[in-house]
Every structure is written in structure tokens, then in C-alpha cells.
Amino acid sequence: MNKISRKFFLDCGANEGQGFLQFVKMVKITSETEVHSFEPNPYCKIDEFKLKLLAKDFGITPNVKFHRTAILNQDGVCSIVVSKDINKKNGEGTAVHGIKNVNTTNHLALEGVEL
């Protein structure tokens, strides 16, 4: 029986692509790697195209999928507070709330206002 093997790289909190680039430099990501990169902060200037360009500089073309969202390991709603300063690339704070314990119609967190 033939064994099917796939290589994945999951980047949860891609920021500006630093983690991805470090793994490319260490030859842990190759053209055969399926990459899923997640970054919910809209001020982080990272996307699928930029990640592919970073990899191309090292002669590889991995299958990259970029997701402008957060990834959770539990059920609930994630509030992510980002700074109004577009030069600040880190989150001001995050919290995961059970679905019953959060008002999902309050979008103040998206505007840099703490809940």
C-alpha cells in the first residue's frame, strides 16, 4: 500500500510574515509545502502575494493560502483589540468568550476601543 504524505505549515498570527520567512530560510518550507497563514489584524500588511514573493526570493513556490482571520482551538467568539495607530502591528489585547457570553453586534473592538 502506498503511503500518501503531505507537508503543512500553519502560521497562526502571521503578523508581517516573519515566522514564515524564518522557516523558509531554514528550508523547513519547500515548494511541496501547503501553507495556511492566519492574521486577523487589518493593519498588518501581509497577504498571499507578499508571502509568495518572500518564498520566491529563496527559489521556492509553496502553495500559500492567506486567511484574514483568527484561528481558535475552542468554540467561542474572539475579540481582538487593535490600535488605531496603523504603524502598530501587534494587537492591544485578545480574549475568547463563550458564544453565550458575548455581544456579537458590538464592533467597537474593530475600531481600537477596548470593550
N, C-alpha and C positions, 0 to 999 in steps of 0.2 A: 504494500500500500504506500503510495506517495504521500509524503507529508507536505502540506501547504504551509508556507511560512510568510508572514507579513511583518514589516517593521513599522512601528508607530512612534511618533514623538508628539506628546501633548504638552503644550505650553499654556498653563493656567495663570494668567496675569502677564501677558506678553510685554506690557509697557512700551518700550521703543524697539523691542526685538533683540535686546542684549543676550538673553538666555539662549535663544535660538542661534544667534551668531556664535556664541561660545561653543555650543555643541557642534556646529558646522566646522569650526576651527579644529576641534578635537576629533574630527572625522567620525563622529557618532551619528551624524545625519548624512545620508548619501542620496543619490538620485532615485533609489528604490524606496526611500522612506516616505511614509504618508504622514504629513504634518497637519495637526489641528492646533491653531493658535487662537487663544481667547483673550480679549482685552475689552472690558466694558467702558473704560474712561474715554469719553469722546475727544478729549484734548490730547491724547497720545496719538501722535502722527505715525501710525503704523497700519498697514493693511497687507493684503495678499501680495500686491505688486511689489511693495518695498521688501517683503521677506524673500520673494523670488529673486529680486535684484541682489540682495545680500548674499544669497547662496550662489548666484551666477558668478559673482566675483571669485568664488572658490572652485569654479568649474563643475558645479553640481546643479541639477534641476529637480529637486524633490517635488512631490505632489503636495502643494500647500493649499490649505483651506483656512481662511481667516474668519473668525466669528466675533462681531462687535457685541459681545455679551459676556456675562459672568457664568461661571460653572460652579455648581454646588454639589456637595456629597450628601445632602439631606433634603427632604421636602420642605418647602417654605418659600418665602419671598426675601430677596436680598436687597437691602437698602445700601446704596453706595453714595457717599457724600464726596463730591469732588470740589476743588477750589474754583472760584470764579477766575482766578489768575491762570490764563491759558498756558503760561510758561511752567506751571507747577504740574508735573506729570504723575504725582502719586495721589492716591486717594486720601481724603481727610479722615475717613473712617468707614467701616463696613459693619453691617450687622445682619444676621439671618433671623427672621422672625417666622414663627409658625404661621401658616396661612390664616388661621382664625384670629391672630393677634396683630394684624397689620392692616392699615387703611391703604389699599392699593390705589385709591384715587388721589392721594396726596403726592404731588410731584415736586415738592419743594426741594427734595434731595438732589434732583437733577439740576437745580439752579444754584447749588452751593450753599444751601441753607440747611443747617442741622435740624433734624426732626425732634 
